[in-house]
Amino acid sequence: MTTKLILACTVCGSRNYSVPGNRNQAVRLELKKFCNTCNAHTLHKETK
């Protein structure tokens, strides 16, 4: 079953993106996305 995963910026901590995914994975999702707060492309990690 897919649910919404919330992605947070690793630099400033703002939660910018939500993507569909599976919460039952052992490894958390990490994507390089644009952060409006930092005004740069930074690494975003899945939050709880």
C-alpha positions as CSV (number, residue, x, y, z in Angstrom):
1,M,0.0,0.0,0.0
2,T,1.3,3.5,-0.8
3,T,1.1,6.4,1.5
4,K,2.3,10.0,1.5
5,L,5.9,10.4,2.6
6,I,6.9,13.8,3.9
7,L,10.4,15.0,2.8
8,A,12.3,17.5,5.0
9,C,15.4,19.6,4.0
10,T,18.5,18.4,5.8
11,V,20.0,21.9,6.0
12,C,17.1,24.0,7.4
13,G,14.6,21.3,8.4
14,S,11.6,22.7,6.5
15,R,9.1,20.2,5.2
16,N,8.7,21.0,1.5
17,Y,7.6,17.9,-0.4
18,S,5.2,15.0,-0.1
19,V,5.6,12.0,-2.4
20,P,3.8,8.7,-2.6
21,G,5.7,5.7,-1.3
22,N,5.9,2.7,1.0
23,R,6.5,3.3,4.8
24,N,7.5,-0.4,5.4
25,Q,11.0,0.0,3.8
26,A,14.1,-0.4,6.0
27,V,15.9,2.5,4.4
28,R,14.5,6.0,4.4
29,L,14.0,7.9,1.1
30,E,16.6,10.5,0.2
31,L,16.2,12.8,-2.8
32,K,18.0,16.0,-3.9
33,K,15.3,18.6,-4.3
34,F,15.0,22.4,-4.4
35,C,14.4,24.1,-1.1
36,N,12.7,27.6,-1.2
37,T,14.0,28.5,2.3
38,C,17.7,27.7,1.4
39,N,17.2,28.8,-2.2
40,A,19.4,25.9,-3.4
41,H,19.2,22.2,-4.3
42,T,19.7,20.3,-1.0
43,L,19.3,16.7,0.2
44,H,15.8,16.0,1.5
45,K,15.1,13.0,3.7
46,E,11.9,11.2,4.7
47,T,10.5,12.2,8.1
48,K,8.4,10.3,10.5
